Amino acid sequence: MKKVLFAWELGAHYGHIAQLIPVARKLRKLGCEVQFALGDCSSAAQLLSPEAMPFLQAPMVRQPKNYPGAPASYPDILRRFGFGDATALHRLVLAWRALVKSASPDVIVLHSAPVAALATMGASARRVMLGMGWDVPPLEEPMRRFWPRANVSEAAIAAIQNEVELNVTAVLQALGEKADARLKQIFQADQRLLSTLPDLDHYPDRVEETTYAGPLFMDDAGVAAAYPQAAGPRIFVYLRDDTPHYQDVLHALGDKAGRYIAVLPNVDTTMRQQLIERGWQIHTTPIKLASIADATAIAITNGGHGVLSHFALKGVPCVVLPSNIDQLMLGARVAEAGLGTVLPPGASLNLTSVLDAWLGGTQSRDRLKAFKVENRNVSPATTAELMARCVIAA
């Protein structure tokens, strides 16, 4: 029986863990023992406890360094979460190594876990890199900027990578190991699995050998829902309170006729009551997307990969209101593929006109229809099965 350790550090909320659970379920059915080391145990408690899957807190930076602006590159993220301080990074690596030694896994599945990736370089356990694109960066040197219009010079981006690589070198030297500071070495693995499709990959032009297994999400998590019996288009909303112009967006939607189901985790009491009075069905925890997707005319979301993938596979357009660079990049890919519209922070108040274009038929849905047909055999179950067998084979 193989022992599999899932390692996750960066990110929060339900999306990350919802990618891992379907794979873990399949692995258990194949006779494996699974365990999780996670950055956000609050989400894990809600989703893993019902599955009776053991988990523990991952070593990670609790207070990331504060740099101005959004991250300009993956090394820029790394320096904010431990790689910007050689002493702190050394401690994290030692903590991860102790955790891995205690767990003694045969396979380590690395999901947005860069320190764990560094700590397990050269480990006896096989390593599998699993992510939606964003968290499995291309194996290139130097690593690219995230966003072409980012207001950061190429020289500044190169300096950030150099700073991070110097800290990695210092840690490896302190551990008495061969110091190969090239960041792409950290992200090499026995298997690199992308839980996405080419149209939804943050890096559409990656060239290294990587397996597109298909989107992963839990469409059976949460409670079932049904749209209110009323007139108007069926509109799904899933927004967090860090959405740019959050209150203004909800007020604008509240004034637009439709049948709404909304997941608003941190909505305040006053806004919640106003929307309920307008006929909205409000949830603060996830719902079963499978219960509403076929009936949905359009989805409005921050750009979480699982939600976007679910609706795109159903031929439903998504309007993306990104609250971070990850969601902005993915929203841009959605728009480029003709699967929806992205509204960056400064444009989010144009939301109602964008909805009118999609709902009124002036915005073509031809690409959505074709995407649905092209991927008619893609499902979380088939993706999880493929990934589980790749993990065992690693």
C-alpha positions in Angstrom: 0.0 0.0 0.0 1.5 3.3 -1.1 1.5 6.3 1.3 0.7 9.6 -0.4 1.3 13.0 1.2 -0.5 16.0 -0.3 1.3 19.2 0.4 -0.3 22.6 0.0 1.0 26.0 1.2 -0.2 29.1 -0.8 -3.7 30.2 -1.2 -6.9 30.1 0.9 -10.6 29.1 0.9 -12.0 26.0 -0.8 -10.7 26.0 -4.3 -7.3 24.4 -3.6 -8.5 21.6 -1.3 -11.4 20.9 -3.7 -8.9 20.0 -6.4 -7.1 17.5 -4.2 -10.0 15.6 -2.6 -11.2 13.9 -5.8 -7.7 12.6 -6.4 -7.4 11.5 -2.8 -10.7 9.6 -3.0 -9.5 7.7 -6.1 -6.2 6.9 -4.4 -8.0 5.4 -1.4 -10.1 3.3 -3.7 -6.9 2.1 -5.3 -5.6 1.0 -1.9 -3.4 4.0 -1.0 -3.1 5.7 2.4 -3.5 9.5 2.1 -2.5 12.3 4.4 -2.6 16.1 4.0 -0.2 18.9 5.1 -2.1 22.2 4.5 -1.7 25.9 4.7 -5.3 26.7 5.4 -6.7 24.2 7.9 -10.0 26.0 8.4 -11.1 25.0 4.9 -9.7 21.6 5.4 -11.7 21.0 8.5 -14.9 21.6 6.6 -14.1 19.5 3.6 -11.7 16.8 4.8 -13.3 15.9 8.1 -16.4 14.4 6.4 -14.1 12.4 4.2 -12.2 11.0 7.3 -8.9 12.1 5.7 -6.2 13.1 8.2 -4.5 16.5 7.9 -2.1 18.7 9.8 -0.8 22.2 9.6 1.9 22.8 7.0 5.0 24.9 7.8 4.4 28.3 6.1 4.9 32.0 6.4 2.0 33.5 8.5 2.8 37.1 7.8 4.2 37.5 4.2 6.5 40.4 3.4 4.6 43.4 2.2 5.8 44.7 -1.1 3.9 47.3 -3.1 1.6 46.3 -5.9 0.6 42.9 -7.2 3.3 40.2 -7.7 5.0 40.7 -11.1 6.4 37.1 -11.4 6.4 33.8 -9.7 9.8 34.6 -8.0 8.0 37.8 -6.7 5.4 35.5 -5.0 8.2 33.4 -3.6 10.1 36.3 -2.0 6.8 37.3 -0.2 6.3 33.8 1.2 9.6 32.8 2.7 12.1 33.0 -0.1 12.9 36.6 0.6 14.7 35.8 3.8 17.4 33.1 3.9 17.1 32.5 7.6 13.3 32.1 7.6 13.5 29.9 4.5 16.1 27.6 6.2 13.7 27.2 9.2 10.8 26.4 6.9 12.8 23.8 4.9 13.9 22.1 8.2 10.3 22.0 9.4 9.1 20.5 6.1 11.8 17.9 6.2 10.8 16.9 9.7 7.2 16.6 8.6 8.0 14.5 5.6 10.3 12.3 7.6 7.5 11.7 10.2 4.9 11.0 7.4 7.4 8.7 5.5 5.4 8.9 2.2 6.2 7.0 -0.9 4.8 9.8 -3.1 4.5 13.6 -2.3 1.9 15.5 -4.3 3.0 19.2 -4.4 0.2 21.6 -4.9 1.2 25.3 -4.7 3.8 24.3 -2.2 7.1 25.9 -3.2 8.9 25.5 0.1 7.9 21.8 0.3 9.2 21.5 -3.2 12.6 22.9 -2.2 12.7 20.8 0.9 12.0 17.6 -0.9 14.5 18.0 -3.8 16.5 14.8 -3.8 14.1 13.0 -1.5 13.6 9.3 -1.7 9.9 9.8 -2.2 8.6 10.3 -5.7 7.4 13.8 -6.4 4.3 14.9 -8.3 3.6 18.5 -9.1 -0.1 19.1 -9.4 -1.8 22.4 -10.2 -4.2 24.4 -12.4 -1.4 26.1 -14.4 -0.8 29.1 -12.1 0.9 27.0 -9.5 2.9 24.8 -11.9 5.1 27.5 -13.5 6.8 26.6 -16.8 10.3 25.2 -16.5 12.1 28.2 -18.1 15.0 30.4 -17.2 14.4 33.2 -16.3 10.8 32.9 -15.1 8.5 35.2 -17.0 6.5 38.2 -15.8 2.9 37.4 -15.0 1.2 40.2 -16.9 2.6 42.0 -20.0 1.2 45.4 -18.8 2.6 45.0 -15.2 4.3 48.3 -14.3 7.6 46.6 -13.4 10.7 46.7 -15.6 12.4 43.6 -16.9 15.5 44.6 -14.8 13.4 44.8 -11.7 11.9 41.3 -12.4 15.4 39.9 -13.0 16.6 41.4 -9.7 13.8 39.8 -7.8 14.6 36.4 -9.2 18.3 36.9 -8.4 17.5 37.8 -4.8 15.4 34.7 -4.4 18.0 32.4 -6.0 20.7 33.8 -3.7 18.6 32.9 -0.7 18.0 29.4 -2.0 21.7 29.0 -2.6 22.4 30.1 1.0 19.9 27.6 2.4 21.3 24.7 0.3 24.8 25.6 1.5 23.7 25.7 5.1 22.3 22.2 4.6 25.6 21.1 3.2 24.1 20.3 -0.2 25.0 21.1 -3.8 23.8 24.6 -4.4 21.9 24.7 -7.7 20.0 27.9 -7.3 18.0 27.9 -10.6 14.4 28.2 -9.6 13.2 25.9 -12.3 15.0 23.0 -10.6 12.7 23.3 -7.6 9.6 22.8 -9.8 10.9 19.7 -11.7 9.3 16.5 -10.6 8.7 12.9 -11.6 5.3 13.9 -12.9 3.9 17.4 -13.7 0.1 17.3 -13.9 -2.1 20.2 -14.9 -5.7 20.2 -13.6 -6.9 22.3 -16.4 -7.4 22.4 -20.2 -5.1 24.3 -22.7 -7.7 27.1 -23.1 -7.7 27.7 -19.3 -4.0 27.4 -18.7 -2.5 30.6 -17.2 0.6 29.9 -19.4 -0.8 29.0 -22.8 2.5 28.7 -24.6 4.4 26.4 -22.2 6.6 24.0 -24.1 7.9 21.5 -21.6 6.4 18.0 -21.2 3.4 18.4 -18.9 0.1 16.4 -18.8 -3.2 18.3 -19.3 -5.4 16.0 -17.2 -8.5 18.3 -17.2 -10.2 20.4 -14.6 -10.6 19.3 -11.0 -13.4 20.5 -8.8 -15.9 19.2 -6.3 -19.3 19.5 -7.9 -20.9 17.5 -5.0 -19.8 19.7 -2.1 -22.3 21.9 -0.3 -26.1 21.9 -0.4 -28.3 21.5 -3.5 -30.0 24.7 -4.7 -32.7 25.7 -7.2 -33.5 29.0 -8.8 -36.5 31.0 -7.5 -39.7 30.6 -9.4 -39.9 34.0 -11.0 -39.4 35.9 -14.2 -36.0 36.8 -15.7 -32.7 35.1 -16.5 -31.1 32.7 -14.0 -27.9 34.3 -12.8 -25.3 32.7 -10.5 -23.1 35.0 -8.4 -20.0 33.9 -6.4 -18.1 36.8 -5.0 -15.9 37.4 -2.0 -15.8 40.7 -0.1 -12.4 41.6 -1.5 -13.9 42.0 -5.0 -13.1 45.5 -6.3 -16.1 47.8 -5.8 -17.8 45.0 -4.0 -20.7 47.0 -2.6 -21.3 48.9 -5.8 -21.3 45.6 -7.8 -23.9 44.1 -5.6 -26.1 47.2 -5.6 -25.9 47.2 -9.5 -26.9 43.6 -9.6 -29.6 44.1 -7.1 -31.2 46.7 -9.5 -31.1 44.3 -12.4 -34.0 41.9 -12.9 -33.3 38.2 -12.7 -33.5 35.0 -10.7 -30.4 35.0 -8.5 -28.5 32.4 -6.6 -25.5 33.9 -4.8 -22.7 32.5 -2.7 -21.4 35.5 -0.7 -19.3 34.2 2.1 -18.7 37.5 4.0 -21.7 39.6 2.9 -22.8 42.1 5.7 -26.2 41.8 7.3 -27.6 44.9 5.7 -26.6 44.0 2.1 -27.8 40.4 2.6 -31.2 41.6 3.7 -31.5 44.0 0.8 -30.8 41.3 -1.7 -33.1 38.8 -0.1 -35.9 41.4 -0.3 -35.2 41.6 -4.0 -35.8 37.9 -4.3 -32.2 36.7 -4.2 -31.3 33.3 -2.7 -28.2 33.9 -0.5 -25.7 31.3 0.7 -22.5 31.9 2.7 -21.0 28.5 2.1 -20.5 26.5 -1.1 -23.5 25.0 -3.0 -23.6 22.0 -5.3 -22.8 23.5 -8.7 -24.1 20.4 -10.4 -27.6 21.2 -9.0 -27.8 24.6 -10.9 -25.3 24.7 -13.7 -27.6 23.4 -16.5 -30.2 26.0 -15.6 -27.8 28.9 -15.3 -27.7 31.6 -18.1 -24.6 33.4 -16.8 -22.2 33.2 -13.9 -20.5 36.1 -12.2 -17.4 35.1 -10.2 -14.0 36.3 -9.0 -12.4 33.8 -11.3 -11.7 30.7 -9.2 -10.6 28.0 -11.6 -13.0 25.3 -10.4 -16.1 27.5 -10.8 -15.0 28.8 -14.2 -14.2 25.3 -15.4 -17.5 23.9 -14.3 -19.6 26.5 -16.1 -17.4 26.6 -19.2 -17.9 22.8 -19.6 -21.6 23.4 -19.4 -21.5 26.1 -22.1 -22.3 28.9 -19.6 -20.5 32.2 -20.0 -18.6 33.7 -17.0 -18.1 37.3 -16.2 -14.9 37.5 -14.1 -14.3 40.2 -11.5 -10.7 39.4 -10.4 -9.4 40.3 -7.0 -5.8 39.1 -7.5 -3.3 38.6 -10.3 -4.0 34.9 -10.6 -7.7 35.5 -11.3 -6.8 38.4 -13.7 -4.6 36.1 -15.7 -7.2 33.4 -15.8 -9.9 35.8 -16.7 -7.9 37.1 -19.6 -7.5 33.5 -20.9 -11.3 33.0 -20.5 -11.9 36.1 -22.6 -9.3 35.2 -25.2 -11.0 31.8 -25.6 -14.4 33.4 -26.1 -15.8 31.7 -22.9 -16.6 34.9 -21.0 -15.6 38.4 -20.2 -13.0 39.7 -17.7 -13.6 43.1 -16.0 -10.4 44.4 -14.3 -10.9 46.5 -11.2 -11.3 49.8 -13.0 -13.9 48.4 -15.4 -16.0 46.4 -12.9 -18.8 49.0 -12.9 -19.5 48.2 -16.5 -20.9 44.9 -15.3 -24.6 45.4 -16.2 -23.8 46.4 -19.9 -21.7 43.2 -20.2 -24.5 41.1 -18.8 -26.9 42.7 -21.2 -24.6 41.7 -24.1 -24.4 38.1 -23.1 -28.1 37.7 -22.1 -29.4 39.7 -25.0 -27.5 37.7 -27.6 -25.3 40.4 -29.0 -22.3 38.6 -27.5 -21.7 35.4 -29.5 -21.8 32.0 -27.6 -20.5 30.1 -30.6 -17.1 29.4 -28.9 -18.9 28.3 -25.7 -21.0 25.8 -27.7 -17.9 24.4 -29.5 -15.9 24.2 -26.2 -18.8 22.2 -24.6 -18.8 19.8 -27.5 -15.0 19.5 -27.7 -14.8 18.6 -24.0 -18.0 16.6 -23.6 -16.1 13.6 -22.2 -14.2 15.7 -19.6 -15.3 15.5 -16.0 -13.8 15.8 -12.5 -14.3 12.0 -12.2 -12.2 11.1 -15.3 -9.6 13.8 -14.4 -9.3 12.4 -10.8 -9.0 8.8 -12.1 -6.2 9.8 -14.5 -4.3 11.8 -11.9 -4.6 9.1 -9.3 -3.1 6.5 -11.7 -0.3 9.0 -12.6 0.4 9.4 -8.9 0.6 5.7 -8.3 2.9 5.3 -11.3 5.2 8.1 -10.3 
